[in-house]
Amino acid sequence: QDEPPQVVLYSDRSYKKFDQVFISYGPKSNADLLLLYGFALDRNPFNSVSVVFGANQQDPLYNEKKNFAESNGRQIANEAFPLYADRFPDEMLQYLRMLCMNK
């Protein structure tokens, strides 16, 4: 009746006595992990900030850049990329190179 709170875990396989059991918290940023579970990871692959870039409509090459971006599945006005503490996504660098092109 007045049972203490419990944590129940279900596994996808059987474990032997003293086997190490791992728990997945899922794809969460350090902010989520800290807020929900009280810890953060040094090298969390899901810890990123979204950065948005876009071309200036006054750019003389705007139409060419727009056509190129759209032919590669990108937007020209506002394209978002994840930014990590230890690396830049290749797709973001390629997009920025395209935005910086001039005659």
N, C-alpha and C positions, 0 to 999 in steps of 0.2 A: 504494500500500500504506500508507505512512505519510503520508497526505494531511492537511493542516491542517484544522481544523474550518471548516465553511462555513455560510453563511446562504443559503437559497434562497427567492426570492420568486416567486410566481405572480401574474399580473395577469389582470384580466377583459377587457382590451383591449390593442391594440398601442400602443406609445409611440414617438415620434420621438426622435431624438438631442437631448438637452438638455431634453426635456419634464420638468416636475416630477412626481414620483411621490409620492403620499400613502399612508401606511400607517395602517390603522385598528387600534387596540388593543382595540376593542370597548367595551361599557359597563362601565367599571371605575372604582372610586373612586380618590381620590388615594392612599390607603393601598396599594391593589393596584398602582397604577402605580409608586409609589415602591419597593415591595418587589420587584416583578417586572422593572421596566425602568429604575429609577434616576432618575425624574423625576416631577414633579407639575404639575398645571395650575392657574392662578389661578382660572379660572371653569369648573370641571368640573361639568357638569350631572348627573353620576352620583355626585358626592360628597355623600352625605347620611347622616344618622343616623336610625334608625327610632325613633319615639316612640310609646308606647302609652298610650291614654286609655280610661277606662271610667267608667260611672255608679255611684254609691253606691246599694246596694240599700235603704238607709234613706231615700233621697230620696222625699218624698211623691208626686212625679210619675214615679217609676221606671217603672211599668207603661206609662204614656203615652209616655215617652221610648223605652222598649224597643220598643213597637209601631211608633212612628214610625221609629226607626233600622232595624228589620228590614224595614219596608215600602220603605225606600230602599236595601236591600242592605248595610246596615251591622250590626255587632254592637254590643251595648250594654255588654258586660262588658269586652272588650279589643279595641279597634280601633287598628291601627298605621298611622302616616302617616310618609312621609319628611320629614325636616327638613333644609333646605338653609341654607348660611351667609348667603345673600343674599335669601331669600324664604320665605314660609310658603305651603303649598298651600291653595288656596281650600277644598277639601273638608275639610281639618283645621279651618280657622276656622269653617266651617259646623257641623261636628260639635261643636266647643267651645261655640258659641253655644247649640246644643240642650242640651248638658249643663248649662249655666249658667242655663237657663230656670227661673223659679219662678212661683208664683201671684201 
